[in-house]
């Protein structure tokens, strides 16, 4: 006698249970990473229970949402603030978890219809929408700015112009870009996974896309791992555990992924002015803290620390290894020039992504009675932006060379491998 069959919960049968679990897990991981990073950075001491609001703002920016800084200094004063930065550690953590959750119900499958894949993506989008709306409304807070003592404090008291600063969100743009971010994550999950099912008509295309996309993800994660090892060594040798922890949990890719482009020969322009800056190695702060916009490349970094030439060595080692990994996962019939072109396109697209997501722009200034920015303690600027098309072009050139070398090495190893046994005669 067969045991009675327990009917499945309708949500599980239609995939909603798996989607809910994946979305909630992804959100929890992003909130946890952002909270730990901000706590290490000292945000836990913010007044009026503002810490959860700051965490929500960090998650909003991590998914491409819009957080607008606000400022006020009374009727006779004004303050201005702008901020453009993505905490890419939070972004990466959420993307990995959501991508894995999206692929999990599709595992052990060879083919899936476009309708089925679209249905799973729609489930995630429907669940992600209220998450974005909730985060956007939670990420709002205003703080009083401490001007210290002295003339500036007396002026603010006299004119009742105590400065404040805070942040708020634009809900429509947060929802729009947050959904686009989710769509990009799900699409990349399909492109980079070797075993994820695709519609039958796209199976032939996967041979030229998936190995290169998977290799690029491996390259980016390799740089993150190298940066993590460097962070651990820094803590063990120099201390500053809280600062390094905040950097790792909030912006490690913001540091190591531009380092990849620098190793390719790309140039960034930047500037650090005022009391605040980037929690970056001292050599980078030295190069950027100049009166004018600085040129940031391997040469300018090496002028302060000769070890920066290792960025070129790292690229020269990791890129051919990436090309070999791509070629090893590609069909043996693929030609060398095809490996070169595939990696060139993939690396150029990866460099473009880095340049668009790792740029930084921040400014804060206070003026009273219309008299410019007052006091170095209340004025600052951080700027970091790439020379975009130079970096993309260099990525394509390095990709051509690394793809050719990787394909050549993979072909050599295939030819030198053990011969297949001859089947016995019938």
C-alpha positions as CSV (number, residue, x, y, z in Angstrom):
1,X,0.0,0.0,0.0
2,X,1.5,3.3,-1.0
3,X,1.6,6.1,1.6
4,X,-0.7,9.0,1.1
5,X,0.6,11.8,-0.9
6,X,0.7,15.2,0.8
7,X,-0.5,17.9,-1.6
8,X,2.1,20.5,-2.3
9,X,1.4,24.1,-1.2
10,X,0.2,26.1,-4.3
11,X,2.9,28.6,-3.7
12,X,5.6,25.9,-3.9
13,X,4.1,24.3,-7.0
14,X,4.0,27.6,-8.9
15,X,7.5,28.7,-7.8
16,X,6.5,31.6,-5.6
17,X,7.9,30.0,-2.4
18,X,11.4,29.6,-4.1
19,X,11.2,33.2,-5.4
20,X,10.2,34.6,-2.0
21,X,13.0,32.7,-0.3
22,X,15.6,33.9,-2.9
23,X,14.5,37.6,-2.7
24,X,14.3,37.7,1.1
25,X,17.7,36.0,1.3
26,X,19.3,38.4,-1.1
27,X,17.8,41.4,0.8
28,X,19.0,40.0,4.1
29,X,22.5,39.5,2.8
30,X,22.7,43.1,1.4
31,X,21.3,44.6,4.6
32,X,23.8,42.6,6.7
33,X,26.8,43.5,4.6
34,X,25.8,47.2,4.5
35,X,25.0,47.2,8.3
36,X,28.3,45.6,9.3
37,X,30.3,47.9,7.0
38,X,28.6,51.1,8.2
39,X,28.9,50.0,11.8
40,X,32.7,49.5,11.3
41,X,32.8,52.9,9.7
42,X,31.3,54.5,12.8
43,X,27.7,55.0,11.6
44,X,26.4,53.1,14.6
45,X,26.8,56.2,16.7
46,X,24.5,58.4,14.6
47,X,21.8,60.1,16.7
48,X,18.1,59.6,16.8
49,X,18.2,56.0,15.7
50,X,19.3,57.0,12.2
51,X,21.5,53.9,11.7
52,X,18.8,51.8,10.0
53,X,18.0,54.7,7.7
54,X,21.6,54.9,6.6
55,X,21.7,51.1,6.0
56,X,18.6,51.4,3.9
57,X,20.2,54.2,1.9
58,X,23.3,52.1,1.3
59,X,21.2,49.3,0.0
60,X,19.3,51.7,-2.3
61,X,22.5,53.0,-3.8
62,X,23.8,49.5,-4.2
63,X,21.0,48.5,-6.6
64,X,21.3,51.7,-8.6
65,X,18.7,53.7,-6.7
66,X,18.8,57.5,-6.3
67,X,19.7,59.0,-2.9
68,X,19.7,62.8,-2.9
69,X,21.6,64.7,-0.2
70,X,19.8,67.7,1.3
71,X,21.1,70.6,3.3
72,X,19.7,73.7,5.0
73,X,21.3,76.5,7.0
74,X,18.5,78.8,7.8
75,X,17.1,81.8,6.0
76,X,20.4,83.6,5.5
77,X,22.5,80.6,4.7
78,X,22.7,77.7,2.4
79,X,24.4,74.3,2.1
80,X,25.0,72.2,-1.0
81,X,25.8,68.5,-1.2
82,X,26.1,66.0,-4.0
83,X,27.0,62.3,-3.9
84,X,27.4,59.6,-6.5
85,X,28.9,56.4,-5.4
86,X,27.9,52.7,-5.4
87,X,28.9,50.5,-2.4
88,X,29.9,47.6,-4.8
89,X,30.6,45.1,-2.0
90,X,26.9,45.3,-1.1
91,X,26.0,45.2,-4.8
92,X,28.2,42.1,-5.4
93,X,26.8,40.2,-2.4
94,X,23.2,40.8,-3.4
95,X,23.9,39.9,-7.1
96,X,25.5,36.6,-6.1
97,X,22.7,35.5,-3.8
98,X,19.9,36.6,-6.1
99,X,21.5,35.1,-9.1
100,X,22.0,31.7,-7.3
101,X,18.4,31.8,-6.1
102,X,17.2,32.5,-9.6
103,X,19.1,29.5,-11.1
104,X,18.4,27.0,-8.3
105,X,14.9,26.0,-9.5
106,X,16.2,25.6,-13.0
107,X,19.1,23.3,-12.2
108,X,19.4,19.8,-13.8
109,X,17.6,21.1,-16.9
110,X,19.0,21.3,-20.4
111,X,16.3,23.4,-22.1
112,X,13.7,25.9,-20.8
113,X,11.2,27.9,-22.8
114,X,11.4,31.7,-23.0
115,X,8.0,31.8,-21.3
116,X,9.2,29.8,-18.3
117,X,12.3,31.9,-17.9
118,X,10.3,35.1,-18.2
119,X,7.8,33.7,-15.6
120,X,10.6,33.2,-13.1
121,X,12.0,36.7,-13.8
122,X,8.5,38.2,-13.4
123,X,8.1,36.5,-10.0
124,X,11.3,38.0,-8.8
125,X,10.4,41.4,-10.2
126,X,7.0,41.4,-8.5
127,X,8.6,40.6,-5.2
128,X,11.5,43.0,-5.6
129,X,9.2,45.9,-6.3
130,X,7.8,46.3,-2.8
131,X,11.3,45.8,-1.4
132,X,12.5,48.8,-3.5
133,X,9.6,51.0,-2.4
134,X,10.1,50.1,1.2
135,X,13.8,50.8,1.1
136,X,13.2,54.1,-0.7
137,X,10.8,55.4,1.9
138,X,13.0,54.1,4.8
139,X,16.2,55.9,3.4
140,X,15.3,59.4,4.6
141,X,16.9,61.3,7.5
142,X,18.2,64.8,8.4
143,X,21.1,65.6,10.8
144,X,22.3,68.7,12.5
145,X,25.9,69.7,11.4
146,X,28.2,70.4,14.3
147,X,30.0,73.7,13.5
148,X,32.1,73.6,16.6
149,X,32.9,76.8,18.5
150,X,34.2,80.2,17.4
151,X,33.1,82.8,14.8
152,X,31.2,80.4,12.7
153,X,29.2,79.1,15.6
154,X,28.4,82.6,16.8
155,X,27.1,83.5,13.3
156,X,24.9,80.5,13.1
157,X,23.4,81.4,16.5
158,X,23.0,85.1,15.6
159,X,21.1,84.4,12.4
160,X,19.4,81.2,13.5
161,X,21.2,79.5,10.7
162,X,22.2,76.2,12.2
163,X,23.2,74.0,9.3
164,X,21.7,70.6,8.7
165,X,22.4,67.8,6.2
166,X,20.6,64.7,5.4
167,X,19.4,62.5,2.6
168,X,16.3,61.5,0.8
169,X,15.3,59.2,-2.1
170,X,13.5,59.7,-5.3
171,X,11.1,56.8,-5.3
172,X,10.3,56.5,-9.0
173,X,14.0,56.5,-10.1
174,X,14.8,54.1,-7.3
175,X,12.1,51.7,-8.5
176,X,13.1,52.0,-12.1
177,X,16.9,51.5,-11.7
178,X,16.3,48.9,-9.0
179,X,14.3,46.8,-11.4
180,X,16.8,47.3,-14.2
181,X,19.5,46.2,-11.8
182,X,17.5,43.0,-11.0
183,X,17.0,42.3,-14.7
184,X,20.7,42.7,-15.3
185,X,21.5,40.3,-12.4
186,X,19.2,37.6,-13.7
187,X,20.4,38.0,-17.3
188,X,24.0,37.7,-16.2
189,X,23.2,34.7,-14.1
190,X,21.9,33.0,-17.2
191,X,24.8,34.0,-19.3
192,X,27.5,33.0,-16.8
193,X,26.1,29.7,-15.6
194,X,27.3,26.7,-17.5
195,X,24.3,24.5,-16.6
196,X,21.4,27.0,-16.6
197,X,18.8,26.0,-19.2
198,X,18.1,28.2,-22.3
199,X,15.5,28.2,-25.0
200,X,16.3,25.7,-27.7
201,X,17.0,28.3,-30.4
202,X,19.6,30.0,-28.2
203,X,21.6,26.8,-27.4
204,X,24.0,27.4,-30.3
205,X,24.7,30.9,-29.2
206,X,25.8,29.8,-25.8
207,X,29.1,28.5,-27.1
208,X,30.4,32.0,-27.9
209,X,28.8,33.8,-25.0
210,X,28.8,31.7,-21.8
211,X,32.5,30.7,-21.6
212,X,33.6,34.3,-22.0
213,X,31.0,35.6,-19.6
214,X,31.9,33.0,-17.0
215,X,35.6,33.8,-17.4
216,X,34.9,37.5,-16.8
217,X,33.0,36.8,-13.6
218,X,35.9,34.6,-12.5
219,X,38.4,37.4,-13.2
220,X,36.4,40.0,-11.2
221,X,36.1,37.6,-8.3
222,X,39.8,36.8,-8.4
223,X,40.6,40.5,-8.0
224,X,38.2,40.7,-5.1
225,X,39.9,37.7,-3.4
226,X,43.3,39.2,-4.0
227,X,42.1,42.4,-2.4
228,X,40.6,40.5,0.5
229,X,44.0,38.8,1.1
230,X,45.7,42.2,1.0
231,X,43.2,43.6,3.5
232,X,43.9,40.8,5.9
233,X,47.6,41.3,5.6
234,X,47.1,45.1,6.2
235,X,45.2,44.4,9.4
236,X,47.8,42.0,10.7
237,X,50.8,44.2,9.9
238,X,49.4,47.8,10.3
239,X,46.2,47.5,12.3
240,X,43.3,49.9,11.4
241,X,40.9,46.9,11.6
242,X,37.8,49.0,11.7
243,X,38.7,51.1,8.7
244,X,39.8,48.1,6.6
245,X,36.7,46.2,7.6
246,X,34.5,49.1,6.5
247,X,36.3,49.2,3.2
248,X,36.0,45.5,2.6
249,X,32.3,45.3,3.4
250,X,31.3,48.5,1.6
251,X,33.7,49.1,-1.3
252,X,36.3,46.5,-1.9
253,X,35.4,46.2,-5.6
254,X,35.4,50.0,-5.8
255,X,39.1,49.7,-5.2
256,X,40.3,46.4,-6.8
257,X,38.2,46.6,-10.0
258,X,39.7,50.0,-11.0
259,X,43.1,48.5,-10.2
260,X,42.4,46.0,-12.9
261,X,41.9,48.8,-15.4
262,X,45.1,50.5,-14.2
263,X,47.0,47.3,-14.8
264,X,45.8,47.4,-18.4
265,X,47.2,50.9,-18.7
266,X,44.0,52.9,-18.3
267,X,43.9,56.4,-16.7
268,X,41.6,57.8,-14.2
269,X,41.2,61.4,-13.1
270,X,40.5,62.3,-9.5
271,X,40.8,64.7,-6.6
272,X,40.4,64.6,-2.8
273,X,39.9,67.9,-1.0
274,X,38.7,68.7,2.5
275,X,38.5,66.7,5.8
276,X,36.9,63.6,4.3
277,X,38.1,61.3,1.6
278,X,38.2,57.8,0.5
279,X,39.2,54.9,2.8
280,X,42.0,53.9,0.4
281,X,45.7,53.1,0.6
282,X,47.8,56.1,1.6
283,X,49.5,56.2,-1.8
284,X,46.2,56.7,-3.6
285,X,45.2,59.5,-1.2
286,X,48.6,61.2,-1.8
287,X,48.1,61.1,-5.6
288,X,44.6,62.5,-5.4
289,X,45.0,65.1,-2.7
290,X,46.3,67.9,-4.9
291,X,45.0,71.5,-5.7
292,X,43.9,70.4,-9.2
293,X,42.4,67.3,-10.7
294,X,45.1,64.6,-10.7
295,X,46.0,62.0,-13.2
296,X,45.8,58.5,-11.7
297,X,47.7,55.7,-13.5
298,X,50.3,53.1,-12.7
299,X,53.1,55.6,-13.4
300,X,51.8,58.3,-11.0
301,X,51.1,55.7,-8.3
302,X,54.6,54.1,-8.8
303,X,56.2,57.5,-8.3
304,X,55.0,57.3,-4.7
305,X,55.3,53.5,-4.3
306,X,57.2,51.3,-6.7
307,X,55.1,48.3,-5.8
308,X,52.3,49.7,-7.9
309,X,54.0,48.2,-11.0
310,X,52.7,44.8,-9.7
311,X,49.3,45.9,-11.0
312,X,50.7,45.4,-14.5
313,X,52.2,42.0,-13.5
314,X,48.9,40.9,-12.1
315,X,47.0,41.8,-15.3
316,X,49.7,40.0,-17.4
317,X,49.3,36.8,-15.4
318,X,45.5,36.8,-14.7
319,X,44.3,37.7,-18.1
320,X,46.0,34.9,-20.1
321,X,44.8,32.5,-17.3
322,X,41.3,33.9,-17.9
323,X,41.7,33.3,-21.6
324,X,42.8,29.7,-21.0
325,X,39.8,29.2,-18.7
326,X,37.5,30.5,-21.4
327,X,39.1,28.4,-24.1
328,X,39.0,25.2,-22.0
329,X,35.2,25.6,-21.6
330,X,34.7,26.3,-25.3
331,X,34.2,23.7,-28.0
332,X,37.5,22.2,-29.3
333,X,36.6,23.2,-32.8
334,X,36.7,26.9,-32.1
335,X,39.6,28.7,-33.8
336,X,42.2,30.9,-32.1
337,X,40.9,34.1,-33.7
338,X,37.4,33.3,-32.3
339,X,38.9,32.9,-28.8
340,X,40.6,36.3,-29.2
341,X,37.5,38.1,-30.4
342,X,35.3,36.6,-27.7
343,X,37.6,37.6,-24.9
344,X,38.2,41.0,-26.4
345,X,34.4,41.8,-26.5
346,X,33.9,40.4,-23.0
347,X,36.8,42.3,-21.4
348,X,35.8,45.5,-23.1
349,X,32.3,45.1,-21.8
350,X,33.7,44.3,-18.3
351,X,35.9,47.4,-18.3
352,X,33.0,49.5,-19.4
353,X,31.0,48.2,-16.5
354,X,33.8,49.0,-14.1
355,X,34.2,52.5,-15.4
356,X,30.4,53.2,-15.1
357,X,30.0,51.7,-11.6
358,X,33.2,52.6,-9.8
359,X,33.3,56.3,-10.4
360,X,32.9,58.6,-7.4
361,X,31.7,62.2,-7.0
362,X,31.0,63.9,-3.7
363,X,30.9,67.5,-2.6
364,X,29.6,69.3,0.5
365,X,29.9,73.1,1.2
366,X,28.3,75.7,3.5
367,X,28.0,79.4,2.8
368,X,26.6,82.1,5.1
369,X,25.2,85.5,3.8
370,X,26.2,84.4,0.3
371,X,29.9,84.4,1.1
372,X,31.3,81.3,-0.6
373,X,32.2,78.1,1.2
374,X,33.2,78.6,4.8
375,X,35.7,76.7,6.8
376,X,37.7,73.7,5.8
377,X,35.8,71.7,8.4
378,X,32.6,72.1,6.4
379,X,33.8,71.9,2.8
380,X,35.1,68.9,0.9
381,X,35.2,67.2,-2.5
382,X,36.0,63.7,-3.7
383,X,36.2,63.0,-7.4
384,X,37.2,59.8,-9.3
385,X,36.3,59.2,-12.9
386,X,37.9,57.2,-15.7
387,X,38.9,58.1,-19.2
388,X,36.2,55.9,-20.5
389,X,36.9,55.0,-24.1
390,X,40.7,54.8,-23.5
391,X,40.0,52.1,-20.9
392,X,37.5,50.2,-23.1
393,X,39.9,50.2,-26.0
394,X,42.8,48.9,-23.9
395,X,40.5,46.2,-22.5
396,X,39.7,45.1,-26.1
397,X,43.4,45.0,-27.0
398,X,44.4,43.0,-23.9
399,X,41.4,40.7,-24.5
400,X,42.6,40.0,-28.1
401,X,46.1,39.0,-26.9
402,X,44.9,37.1,-23.8
403,X,42.2,35.3,-25.7
404,X,44.8,34.2,-28.4
405,X,47.3,33.0,-25.8
406,X,44.7,31.2,-23.7
407,X,43.3,29.5,-26.8
408,X,46.8,28.5,-27.9
409,X,47.6,27.0,-24.5
410,X,44.3,25.2,-24.3
411,X,44.9,23.7,-27.8
412,X,48.4,22.6,-26.8
413,X,47.2,20.9,-23.7
414,X,44.4,19.1,-25.6
415,X,46.8,17.8,-28.2
416,X,49.3,16.7,-25.5
417,X,46.6,15.0,-23.4
418,X,46.2,11.2,-23.2
419,X,45.0,9.6,-26.3
420,X,41.5,8.2,-26.3
421,X,41.5,4.3,-26.2
422,X,40.6,2.6,-29.5
423,X,37.3,0.8,-29.2
424,X,37.6,-3.0,-29.5
425,X,36.5,-4.6,-32.8
426,X,33.0,-6.0,-33.0
